[in-house]
């Protein structure tokens, strides 16, 4: 029984991590939300800081799905350095949203992959696996794209964009 359980866990984990990155381009767009310079010593510290940024957005009185132009949530990672990077979480919106910052994502080439996300997966672990992938990337801007209505489901797709050379 234990062997079957281990097999199922490994099978689920390995299937979730199948990435088929393909070259694409994104046009310039602006998102509004919150940013944080993530400086960490441990993976747990890094994950906690990102989780607090998610909490800040969803607990904001000014956040609303209705304010989102495309009903998607974006998590953007930039300025990678040893044990630090900048993280911005937000939505596309033409509205001026009180207390929200703006971030301009410039048009660029990306490697696009779709992750089949399930509740038992940790996005931090996924990114650790992505770092091992042989993808032609430049580490300038990486993006997670979520459909806002999917976040309450137990399974959904997450689109990953890795800036490429």
C-alpha positions in Angstrom: 0.0 0.0 0.0 2.8 2.4 0.9 4.5 1.8 -2.5 1.3 2.7 -4.3 0.9 5.9 -2.3 4.5 6.9 -2.9 4.0 6.2 -6.6 0.9 8.3 -6.8 2.5 11.2 -5.0 5.6 11.1 -7.3 3.4 10.7 -10.4 1.2 13.7 -9.4 4.3 15.8 -8.7 6.1 14.8 -11.8 3.1 15.5 -14.0 2.6 18.9 -12.5 6.2 19.9 -13.4 6.0 19.1 -17.0 6.8 22.4 -18.7 6.7 22.8 -22.4 8.2 26.3 -22.8 7.6 28.0 -26.1 8.9 31.3 -27.4 6.3 34.1 -27.4 6.2 37.9 -27.0 4.2 40.1 -24.7 3.2 43.6 -25.5 3.8 46.3 -22.9 1.2 46.5 -20.1 0.8 48.1 -16.7 -0.3 46.4 -13.5 -1.4 47.9 -10.3 -0.8 46.4 -6.9 2.0 46.1 -4.3 5.7 45.5 -4.5 8.4 44.3 -2.1 12.1 43.8 -2.3 12.5 40.2 -1.2 15.8 39.8 0.7 16.2 36.4 2.3 18.6 34.0 4.0 16.4 30.9 3.8 13.8 29.5 1.4 11.2 29.7 4.2 12.0 33.4 4.8 11.6 34.1 1.0 8.3 32.2 0.9 6.9 34.0 3.9 7.7 37.4 2.4 6.0 36.5 -0.8 3.0 35.2 1.1 2.7 38.4 3.0 2.6 40.3 -0.3 -0.3 38.1 -1.5 -2.1 38.8 1.9 -1.5 42.5 1.5 -3.2 42.5 -1.9 -6.2 40.4 -1.0 -6.8 42.1 2.3 -6.7 45.6 0.8 -10.0 47.3 0.9 -9.3 48.7 -2.5 -8.7 45.3 -4.2 -11.6 44.0 -6.3 -11.9 41.5 -9.1 -14.3 44.1 -10.8 -11.4 46.5 -11.1 -9.3 44.0 -13.1 -9.4 44.7 -16.9 -8.7 41.1 -17.8 -9.7 39.2 -14.6 -6.2 38.0 -14.2 -3.6 38.4 -11.4 0.1 38.9 -12.1 3.1 38.1 -10.0 6.2 39.7 -11.4 9.8 39.0 -10.4 12.6 41.3 -11.4 16.1 42.5 -10.3 17.5 39.1 -9.5 20.6 39.1 -7.3 22.1 36.6 -4.9 19.4 36.0 -2.2 17.2 38.9 -3.4 14.8 40.0 -6.1 11.9 42.4 -6.4 8.3 41.0 -6.4 5.2 42.8 -7.6 1.7 41.4 -7.4 -1.2 43.1 -9.1 -3.9 43.4 -11.7 -4.3 45.2 -15.0 -6.7 48.1 -14.5 -7.4 51.4 -16.2 -8.6 52.8 -12.9 -6.5 54.8 -10.4 -6.7 52.5 -7.3 -6.0 54.2 -4.0 -2.8 53.1 -2.3 -1.8 50.9 -5.2 1.5 51.2 -7.0 1.9 50.9 -10.7 4.4 48.7 -12.6 5.1 48.8 -16.3 6.0 45.5 -17.9 7.8 46.4 -21.1 7.3 44.5 -24.3 9.7 41.6 -24.6 10.4 38.0 -25.7 9.4 35.3 -23.2 9.4 31.6 -22.9 5.8 30.6 -22.0 4.8 27.5 -20.1 1.6 26.3 -18.5 1.7 24.7 -15.1 -1.2 22.3 -14.1 -1.5 23.5 -10.5 -3.0 21.5 -7.7 -3.5 22.6 -4.1 -0.8 20.3 -2.7 1.9 22.0 -4.8 4.0 24.9 -3.5 4.8 27.6 -6.2 8.2 28.1 -4.5 9.1 24.5 -5.1 7.9 24.9 -8.7 10.2 27.9 -9.2 13.1 25.9 -7.7 12.4 23.3 -10.4 12.2 25.9 -13.1 15.6 27.2 -12.2 16.9 23.7 -13.2 15.2 23.8 -16.6 17.4 24.4 -19.7 15.5 27.5 -21.0 17.1 30.3 -22.9 16.3 33.0 -20.4 17.9 36.3 -19.3 16.5 36.6 -15.7 15.2 40.2 -16.3 11.5 39.7 -15.7 9.5 36.5 -14.9 5.8 36.5 -14.6 3.1 34.2 -13.1 -0.4 34.8 -14.6 -3.5 33.5 -12.8 -7.1 33.8 -13.8 -8.7 35.4 -10.7 -11.8 33.2 -10.6 -9.6 30.1 -10.7 -7.8 30.9 -7.4 -10.7 29.4 -5.3 -10.5 26.1 -7.2 -8.3 23.1 -6.2 -6.9 22.7 -9.7 -6.1 25.3 -12.3 -3.6 26.5 -14.9 -0.8 29.0 -14.1 0.9 30.6 -17.1 4.6 31.2 -16.5 6.5 33.7 -18.6 10.4 33.6 -18.4 12.1 36.5 -20.1 14.3 35.2 -22.8 17.3 36.4 -24.8 
